[in-house]
Amino acid sequence: MEEFKLDDRGYIELNSLLKVTGMIDSGGLAKSLIADGHVTVNGEVELRKRCKIYTDTIVEFDGQKVHVV
């Protein structure tokens, strides 16, 4: 499982996280895949593209997981 550090940011939006971690190549594709129910946050399907992701959250897409720390 990959880790992503928020550093001084309080949160990152879900679509941005998927893009900056390389799980999805583009922001447009990320938004589409989220809206279609292909992404989970802490084991639950998340349909909000701009959902705020905070520390100690696990995001999963296509068998890849990212733990936000």
Backbone torsions as a table, in degrees:
resi	resn	phi	psi	omega
1	MET	NA	130.0	178.5
2	GLU	-78.0	152.0	175.0
3	GLU	-113.9	144.0	175.2
4	PHE	-125.7	124.9	-178.7
5	LYS	-94.5	127.6	177.2
6	LEU	-75.1	-22.9	-176.1
7	ASP	57.4	-123.1	-176.2
8	ASP	-88.9	-7.0	177.9
9	ARG	-72.6	146.6	178.2
10	GLY	-80.5	-28.2	-177.9
11	TYR	-162.1	171.1	171.1
12	ILE	-136.9	144.0	179.3
13	GLU	-74.2	145.8	-175.0
14	LEU	-54.2	-49.1	-178.5
15	ASN	-62.1	-35.6	177.9
16	SER	-69.0	-40.5	178.7
17	LEU	-60.0	-45.5	-179.5
18	LEU	-61.6	-36.5	-179.4
19	LYS	-74.6	-48.4	-175.7
20	VAL	-69.8	-24.9	177.2
21	THR	-85.4	-7.7	179.0
22	GLY	81.1	9.4	178.3
23	MET	-67.2	-32.8	179.1
24	ILE	-135.0	139.6	-172.9
25	ASP	-70.8	-34.1	-175.4
26	SER	-135.1	156.4	178.6
27	GLY	-64.4	-37.2	179.1
28	GLY	-64.4	-42.3	177.8
29	LEU	-66.8	-39.0	178.1
30	ALA	-59.1	-47.1	-179.4
31	LYS	-60.3	-42.2	-179.3
32	SER	-65.4	-45.8	-178.9
33	LEU	-66.9	-36.0	176.2
34	ILE	-64.3	-48.9	-178.5
35	ALA	-60.8	-29.4	179.9
36	ASP	-86.1	1.4	174.5
37	GLY	83.5	25.7	-177.9
38	HIS	-93.6	-0.7	-175.8
39	VAL	-120.7	137.2	175.6
40	THR	-117.0	149.0	175.5
41	VAL	-123.7	118.2	-175.7
42	ASN	51.1	41.2	174.8
43	GLY	84.1	-2.7	-179.1
44	GLU	-112.8	137.9	177.0
45	VAL	-60.8	132.0	179.9
46	GLU	-117.5	123.9	-178.1
47	LEU	-104.5	-6.5	-179.7
48	ARG	-87.1	116.9	-176.8
49	LYS	-63.1	-35.8	-175.9
50	ARG	-104.2	24.2	177.3
51	CYS	-54.0	133.2	-179.8
52	LYS	-79.8	124.7	-179.6
53	ILE	-104.8	122.2	-177.0
54	TYR	-107.3	175.4	177.4
55	THR	-54.8	146.6	177.4
56	ASP	66.6	37.2	177.0
57	THR	-114.4	143.6	176.5
58	ILE	-114.3	124.5	179.6
59	VAL	-112.2	134.9	-179.0
60	GLU	-130.1	137.8	174.5
61	PHE	-147.5	126.8	173.5
62	ASP	53.2	41.7	177.8
63	GLY	81.8	-3.4	178.3
64	GLN	-98.8	137.9	178.8
65	LYS	-123.8	143.4	175.3
66	VAL	-126.9	129.0	175.7
67	HIS	-102.6	119.9	179.7
68	VAL	-86.5	123.4	-178.1
69	VAL	-123.3	NA	NA
